[in-house]
Amino acid sequence: MPQLDTSTWLTMILSMFLVLFIIFQLKISKHNFYHNPEPTSMKTPKQENPWETKWTKIYLPLSLPL
């Protein structure tokens, strides 16, 4: 039974990593990224509701006169 020749495995594995690194670098370099992003304001305008301007009184059942 012949022996498996593993002398070239290290070269193949290292070359594979090098090629994968180059491919990923090329793919990433194709993307357009924003150069100087501006922060956006997160303030939301307050909405006026009709019931906020009116004075209302809540009557509890126990506070009603008998």
All heavy atoms as an XYZ file, in Angstrom:
557
protein
N       0.853     -1.166      0.000
C       0.000      0.000      0.000
C       0.905      1.236      0.000
O       1.722      1.398      0.909
C      -0.883     -0.038      1.251
C      -1.936      1.003      1.275
S      -3.066      0.631      2.611
C      -4.529      1.186      1.885
N       0.737      2.141     -0.968
C       1.645      3.293     -1.045
C       1.319      4.344      0.014
O       0.184      4.480      0.457
C       1.417      3.827     -2.449
C       0.081      3.342     -2.845
C      -0.154      2.061     -2.104
N       2.320      5.073      0.364
C       2.170      6.150      1.343
C       1.575      7.385      0.648
O       1.837      7.638     -0.523
C       3.530      6.508      1.944
C       4.095      5.450      2.855
C       3.330      5.423      4.164
O       2.772      6.407      4.589
N       3.318      4.258      4.800
N       0.787      8.152      1.417
C       0.200      9.380      0.892
C       1.244     10.485      0.984
O       1.799     10.748      2.052
C      -1.048      9.738      1.704
C      -1.828     10.965      1.245
C      -2.354     10.750     -0.176
C      -2.978     11.215      2.176
N       1.478     11.133     -0.129
C       2.482     12.201     -0.167
C       1.844     13.498      0.345
O       0.977     14.082     -0.304
C       2.995     12.376     -1.595
C       4.111     13.397     -1.654
O       4.711     13.671     -0.604
O       4.353     13.907     -2.755
N       2.278     13.949      1.518
C       1.713     15.165      2.118
C       2.700     16.326      2.091
O       2.494     17.321      2.770
C       1.324     14.886      3.581
O       2.484     14.472      4.287
C       0.240     13.831      3.651
N       3.739     16.220      1.314
C       4.752     17.271      1.305
C       4.241     18.571      0.675
O       4.734     19.642      0.987
C       6.000     16.785      0.570
O       5.687     16.503     -0.778
N       3.252     18.498     -0.189
C       2.762     19.717     -0.853
C       1.532     20.310     -0.168
O       1.012     21.335     -0.632
C       2.411     19.400     -2.318
O       1.416     18.391     -2.328
C       3.634     18.930     -3.078
N       1.053     19.694      0.875
C      -0.160     20.196      1.515
C       0.019     21.584      2.101
O      -0.874     22.429      1.982
C      -0.603     19.220      2.618
C      -1.270     17.990      2.078
C      -1.252     17.510      0.797
C      -2.054     17.073      2.825
N      -1.969     16.353      0.678
C      -2.483     16.052      1.935
C      -2.434     16.984      4.142
C      -3.281     14.991      2.330
C      -3.228     15.928      4.545
C      -3.643     14.947      3.634
N       1.138     21.821      2.737
C       1.371     23.140      3.336
C       1.369     24.219      2.265
O       0.756     25.285      2.448
C       2.696     23.139      4.103
C       3.052     24.460      4.785
C       2.026     24.801      5.860
C       4.444     24.385      5.352
N       2.004     23.952      1.161
C       2.032     24.922      0.064
C       0.629     25.165     -0.480
O       0.242     26.314     -0.736
C       2.947     24.414     -1.065
O       4.216     24.063     -0.526
C       3.091     25.448     -2.142
N      -0.137     24.123     -0.628
C      -1.497     24.270     -1.148
C      -2.397     25.044     -0.178
O      -3.177     25.902     -0.589
C      -2.103     22.889     -1.414
C      -1.502     22.168     -2.588
S      -1.668     23.072     -4.123
C      -3.430     23.040     -4.307
N      -2.272     24.763      1.095
C      -3.107     25.442      2.091
C      -2.740     26.916      2.175
O      -3.615     27.793      2.198
C      -2.983     24.738      3.460
C      -3.648     23.368      3.383
C      -3.617     25.584      4.554
C      -3.411     22.508      4.590
N      -1.453     27.211      2.181
C      -1.033     28.612      2.255
C      -1.431     29.375      0.994
O      -1.853     30.532      1.072
C       0.477     28.696      2.480
C       0.951     28.242      3.866
C       2.465     28.321      3.952
C       0.306     29.067      4.949
N      -1.293     28.748     -0.147
C      -1.698     29.425     -1.380
C      -3.213     29.624     -1.426
O      -3.703     30.640     -1.933
C      -1.215     28.649     -2.600
O      -1.833     27.398     -2.660
N      -3.970     28.690     -0.875
C      -5.419     28.840     -0.819
C      -5.798     30.044      0.046
O      -6.653     30.852     -0.338
C      -6.058     27.574     -0.256
C      -7.563     27.654     -0.136
S      -8.245     26.337      0.857
C      -7.560     26.690      2.451
N      -5.167     30.175      1.222
C      -5.447     31.327      2.080
C      -5.064     32.636      1.400
O      -5.778     33.638      1.507
C      -4.726     31.190      3.418
C      -5.412     30.265      4.375
C      -4.713     29.229      4.962
C      -6.749     30.419      4.696
C      -5.336     28.371      5.845
C      -7.384     29.568      5.572
C      -6.667     28.531      6.151
N      -3.974     32.636      0.701
C      -3.546     33.844     -0.001
C      -4.555     34.220     -1.092
O      -4.944     35.390     -1.215
C      -2.152     33.624     -0.600
C      -1.585     34.802     -1.367
C      -1.326     35.967     -0.442
C      -0.329     34.387     -2.097
N      -4.998     33.256     -1.844
C      -5.970     33.526     -2.907
C      -7.301     33.988     -2.313
O      -7.922     34.930     -2.815
C      -6.149     32.279     -3.794
C      -7.343     32.430     -4.710
C      -4.892     32.006     -4.587
N      -7.752     33.370     -1.243
C      -8.993     33.803     -0.605
C      -8.881     35.223     -0.063
O      -9.816     36.023     -0.180
C      -9.370     32.841      0.524
C      -9.980     31.521      0.084
C     -10.161     30.606      1.282
C     -11.290     31.745     -0.613
N      -7.750     35.526      0.516
C      -7.527     36.882      1.024
C      -7.594     37.897     -0.117
O      -8.244     38.942      0.000
C      -6.178     36.943      1.739
C      -5.836     38.301      2.247
C      -6.456     38.811      3.378
C      -4.911     39.080      1.574
C      -6.138     40.069      3.841
C      -4.589     40.333      2.027
C      -5.210     40.833      3.162
N      -6.956     37.584     -1.228
C      -6.958     38.502     -2.375
C      -8.372     38.654     -2.938
O      -8.811     39.763     -3.257
C      -5.968     38.009     -3.453
C      -4.543     38.143     -2.943
C      -6.153     38.772     -4.747
C      -3.506     37.486     -3.824
N      -9.108     37.573     -3.025
C     -10.475     37.640     -3.552
C     -11.361     38.502     -2.653
O     -12.113     39.363     -3.133
C     -11.056     36.220     -3.720
C     -10.361     35.518     -4.875
C     -12.563     36.268     -3.933
C     -10.734     34.060     -5.013
N     -11.260     38.301     -1.352
C     -12.070     39.107     -0.439
C     -11.666     40.572     -0.472
O     -12.515     41.460     -0.394
C     -12.006     38.559      0.989
C     -12.908     37.386      1.210
C     -12.390     36.155      1.554
C     -14.281     37.509      1.085
C     -13.215     35.067      1.755
C     -15.122     36.428      1.287
C     -14.584     35.197      1.623
N     -10.393     40.842     -0.606
C      -9.954     42.231     -0.702
C     -10.510     42.881     -1.963
O     -10.920     44.043     -1.943
C      -8.425     42.302     -0.698
C      -7.785     41.950      0.629
C      -8.172     42.925      1.702
O      -8.200     44.121      1.478
N      -8.461     42.407      2.880
N     -10.519     42.166     -3.031
C     -11.059     42.717     -4.271
C     -12.564     42.941     -4.182
O     -13.094     43.943     -4.684
C     -10.742     41.783     -5.441
C      -9.284     41.761     -5.885
C      -9.076     40.677     -6.933
C      -8.858     43.107     -6.426
N     -13.262     42.027     -3.531
C     -14.705     42.198     -3.386
C     -15.032     43.380     -2.483
O     -15.961     44.142     -2.759
C     -15.335     40.923     -2.832
C     -15.389     39.787     -3.843
C     -16.015     38.558     -3.268
C     -17.502     38.601     -3.223
N     -18.164     38.689     -4.508
N     -14.276     43.536     -1.418
C     -14.528     44.642     -0.491
C     -14.177     45.975     -1.140
O     -14.841     46.983     -0.916
C     -13.748     44.416      0.821
C     -14.388     43.276      1.598
C     -13.718     45.675      1.678
C     -13.632     42.863      2.814
N     -13.156     45.994     -1.960
C     -12.740     47.256     -2.580
C     -13.753     47.757     -3.601
O     -13.733     48.927     -3.966
C     -11.375     47.091     -3.238
O     -11.473     46.236     -4.356
N     -14.669     46.914     -4.054
C     -15.680     47.333     -5.028
C     -16.826     48.097     -4.368
O     -17.599     48.762     -5.045
C     -16.263     46.118     -5.753
C     -15.249     45.285     -6.455
C     -15.008     45.783     -7.847
C     -14.124     44.770     -8.544
N     -13.354     45.338     -9.598
N     -16.967     47.992     -3.070
C     -18.079     48.638     -2.387
C     -17.813     50.130     -2.235
O     -16.690     50.571     -2.019
C     -18.297     48.024     -1.003
C     -18.892     46.657     -1.060
N     -20.212     46.435     -1.350
C     -18.340     45.441     -0.878
C     -20.453     45.148     -1.331
N     -19.323     44.515     -1.056
N     -18.906     50.895     -2.315
C     -18.816     52.336     -2.096
C     -19.289     52.635     -0.679
O     -20.446     52.407     -0.331
C     -19.697     53.086     -3.104
C     -19.141     52.958     -4.493
O     -17.930     52.891     -4.682
N     -20.031     52.905     -5.477
N     -18.392     53.170      0.112
C     -18.728     53.544      1.475
C     -18.846     55.054      1.562
O     -18.186     55.787      0.827
C     -17.661     53.046      2.457
C     -17.569     51.557      2.545
C     -16.532     50.878      1.936
C     -18.525     50.837      3.233
C     -16.444     49.505      2.011
C     -18.452     49.464      3.316
C     -17.405     48.798      2.703
N     -19.671     55.520      2.472
C     -19.781     56.959      2.673
C     -18.509     57.468      3.327
O     -18.033     56.921      4.309
C     -20.990     57.275      3.544
C     -22.301     56.959      2.879
C     -23.092     55.926      3.347
C     -22.732     57.685      1.770
C     -24.297     55.627      2.726
C     -23.930     57.392      1.153
C     -24.702     56.369      1.635
O     -25.870     56.082      1.029
N     -17.992     58.564      2.797
C     -16.717     59.052      3.313
C     -16.875     59.792      4.633
O     -16.090     59.619      5.554
C     -16.053     59.968      2.275
C     -15.654     59.232      1.040
N     -14.664     58.286      1.033
C     -16.121     59.281     -0.231
C     -14.529     57.787     -0.178
N     -15.411     58.370     -0.973
N     -17.867     60.669      4.711
C     -18.018     61.479      5.907
C     -19.488     61.502      6.309
O     -20.212     62.429      5.958
C     -17.512     62.897      5.624
C     -17.246     63.634      6.907
O     -17.409     63.069      7.980
N     -16.843     64.877      6.810
N     -19.945     60.528      7.057
C     -21.373     60.515      7.419
C     -21.709     61.616      8.415
O     -20.945     61.898      9.338
C     -21.572     59.131      8.039
C     -20.228     58.708      8.498
C     -19.227     59.374      7.585
N     -22.847     62.230      8.194
C     -23.300     63.297      9.081
C     -24.288     62.726     10.092
O     -25.154     61.929      9.734
C     -23.988     64.393      8.266
C     -23.061     65.072      7.283
C     -22.043     65.939      7.978
O     -22.352     66.459      9.072
O     -20.939     66.067      7.439
N     -24.180     63.134     11.350
C     -25.160     62.651     12.331
C     -26.528     63.282     12.061
O     -26.622     64.454     11.700
C     -24.596     63.106     13.674
C     -23.690     64.233     13.337
C     -23.167     63.983     11.948
N     -27.554     62.499     12.224
C     -28.902     63.002     11.992
C     -29.563     63.336     13.322
O     -29.263     62.730     14.354
C     -29.755     61.951     11.262
O     -29.755     60.763     12.049
C     -29.174     61.645      9.882
N     -30.432     64.285     13.262
C     -31.138     64.708     14.464
C     -32.223     63.689     14.796
O     -33.026     63.321     13.939
C     -31.764     66.075     14.251
O     -32.528     66.400     15.381
N     -32.259     63.255     16.039
C     -33.228     62.257     16.454
C     -34.424     62.887     17.172
O     -35.248     62.185     17.738
C     -32.567     61.236     17.386
C     -31.479     60.438     16.735
S     -32.036     59.512     15.296
C     -33.014     58.275     16.099
N     -34.532     64.211     17.163
C     -35.642     64.869     17.842
C     -36.901     64.742     17.005
O     -36.903     65.021     15.820
C     -35.333     66.345     18.054
C     -34.205     66.587     19.016
C     -33.930     68.058     19.153
C     -32.740     68.278     20.061
N     -32.365     69.687     20.111
N     -37.970     64.327     17.657
C     -39.243     64.244     16.964
C     -40.105     65.422     17.403
O     -40.130     65.772     18.589
C     -39.963     62.920     17.289
O     -40.138     62.841     18.700
C     -39.145     61.737     16.805
N     -40.795     66.033     16.476
C     -41.642     67.171     16.870
C     -42.820     66.707     17.721
O     -43.404     65.650     17.478
C     -42.119     67.732     15.529
C     -41.970     66.605     14.566
C     -40.836     65.758     15.064
N     -43.129     67.505     18.713
C     -44.229     67.145     19.602
C     -45.550     67.470     18.931
O     -45.747     68.562     18.437
C     -44.110     67.926     20.907
C     -45.116     67.487     21.927
C     -44.875     68.149     23.256
C     -45.740     67.455     24.257
N     -46.801     68.263     24.748
N     -46.441     66.512     18.915
C     -47.732     66.719     18.281
C     -48.730     67.205     19.319
O     -48.810     66.670     20.419
C     -48.220     65.421     17.651
C     -47.339     64.946     16.524
C     -47.832     63.624     15.956
O     -48.689     62.978     16.540
N     -47.279     63.226     14.835
N     -49.486     68.204     18.910
C     -50.523     68.728     19.794
C     -51.779     67.884     19.658
O     -52.291     67.688     18.549
C     -50.835     70.179     19.436
C     -49.705     71.129     19.762
C     -49.551     71.297     21.259
O     -50.572     71.190     21.987
O     -48.427     71.524     21.693
N     -52.259     67.385     20.760
C     -53.489     66.605     20.764
C     -54.615     67.475     21.305
O     -54.396     68.319     22.173
C     -53.334     65.354     21.625
C     -52.308     64.401     21.042
O     -52.217     64.255     19.834
N     -51.549     63.763     21.901
N     -55.830     67.272     20.829
C     -56.932     68.133     21.293
C     -57.187     68.034     22.789
O     -57.593     69.002     23.417
C     -58.144     67.631     20.508
C     -57.626     66.748     19.446
C     -56.250     66.337     19.825
N     -56.963     66.869     23.371
C     -57.266     66.722     24.794
C     -56.172     67.288     25.688
O     -56.353     67.406     26.879
C     -57.523     65.255     25.127
C     -56.401     64.339     24.759
C     -55.295     64.073     25.492
C     -56.271     63.599     23.552
N     -54.479     63.211     24.825
C     -55.042     62.892     23.622
C     -57.054     63.456     22.413
C     -54.593     62.063     22.602
C     -56.609     62.621     21.416
C     -55.396     61.937     21.503
N     -55.043     67.647     25.126
C     -53.987     68.231     25.955
C     -54.263     69.700     26.258
O     -53.770     70.238     27.235
C     -52.631     68.083     25.268
C     -52.127     66.662     25.259
C     -50.769     66.538     24.593
O     -50.296     67.530     24.023
O     -50.197     65.440     24.655
N     -55.013     70.377     25.395
C     -55.273     71.801     25.613
C     -56.506     72.043     26.473
O     -56.707     73.154     26.948
C     -55.451     72.501     24.260
O     -56.520     71.866     23.561
C     -54.173     72.397     23.434
N     -57.327     71.046     26.668
C     -58.553     71.220     27.442
C     -58.346     70.751     28.879
O     -57.610     69.821     29.136
C     -59.699     70.433     26.817
C     -60.093     70.917     25.457
C     -61.196     70.050     24.912
C     -61.568     70.500     23.517
N     -62.571     69.631     22.928
N     -59.034     71.425     29.788
C     -58.992     71.019     31.178
C     -60.100     69.995     31.398
O     -61.254     70.230     31.056
C     -59.217     72.224     32.086
C     -59.184     71.865     33.532
C     -58.104     71.722     34.305
C     -60.323     71.605     34.358
N     -58.462     71.383     35.576
C     -59.815     71.303     35.634
C     -61.701     71.585     34.140
C     -60.662     71.000     36.693
C     -62.522     71.278     35.198
C     -61.998     70.985     36.464
N     -59.730     68.854     31.881
C     -60.729     67.819     32.139
C     -60.624     67.380     33.592
O     -59.547     67.437     34.200
C     -60.518     66.599     31.231
O     -59.218     66.087     31.437
C     -60.708     66.967     29.776
N     -61.737     66.992     34.118
C     -61.768     66.499     35.484
C     -62.346     65.100     35.458
O     -63.365     64.860     34.824
C     -62.619     67.400     36.369
C     -62.586     67.018     37.816
C     -63.298     68.009     38.675
C     -63.201     67.626     40.113
N     -63.906     68.562     40.978
N     -61.677     64.183     36.142
C     -62.141     62.810     36.196
C     -62.899     62.617     37.500
O     -62.358     62.879     38.577
C     -60.948     61.827     36.093
C     -60.228     62.038     34.774
C     -61.409     60.391     36.231
C     -58.940     61.267     34.658
N     -64.124     62.171     37.397
C     -64.937     61.929     38.585
C     -64.885     60.457     38.913
O     -65.202     59.609     38.082
C     -66.383     62.351     38.344
C     -66.549     63.826     38.197
C     -66.594     64.408     36.946
C     -66.669     64.619     39.330
C     -66.736     65.758     36.806
C     -66.804     65.980     39.202
C     -66.840     66.546     37.940
O     -66.983     67.891     37.823
N     -64.498     60.186     40.125
C     -64.492     58.809     40.578
C     -65.879     58.446     41.109
O     -66.565     59.300     41.684
C     -63.453     58.607     41.680
C     -62.011     58.840     41.238
C     -61.094     58.741     42.445
C     -61.608     57.820     40.196
N     -66.289     57.216     40.959
C     -67.644     56.853     41.463
C     -67.800     57.039     42.959
O     -68.870     57.362     43.438
C     -67.765     55.380     41.090
C     -66.744     55.117     40.039
C     -65.655     56.127     40.247
N     -66.734     56.855     43.709
C     -66.858     56.977     45.168
C     -66.917     58.419     45.624
O     -67.316     58.705     46.748
C     -65.680     56.270     45.845
C     -65.627     54.748     45.653
C     -64.367     54.193     46.284
C     -66.853     54.093     46.236
N     -66.514     59.376     44.795
C     -66.508     60.763     45.227
C     -67.818     61.498     44.881
O     -67.953     62.665     45.167
C     -65.332     61.499     44.578
O     -65.532     61.555     43.187
N     -68.753     60.782     44.247
C     -70.019     61.417     43.904
C     -70.889     61.577     45.169
O     -70.861     60.741     46.072
C     -70.770     60.583     42.869
C     -70.120     60.485     41.493
C     -70.894     59.509     40.618
C     -70.098     61.838     40.845
N     -71.662     62.656     45.231
C     -72.551     62.818     46.415
C     -73.663     61.774     46.381
O     -74.123     61.340     45.328
C     -73.117     64.214     46.255
C     -72.887     64.584     44.848
C     -71.745     63.756     44.336
N     -74.132     61.419     47.584
C     -75.210     60.428     47.676
C     -76.551     61.045     47.493
O     -76.898     62.065     47.809
C     -75.114     59.707     49.034
C     -73.849     58.875     49.175
C     -73.773     58.339     50.593
C     -73.859     57.717     48.202
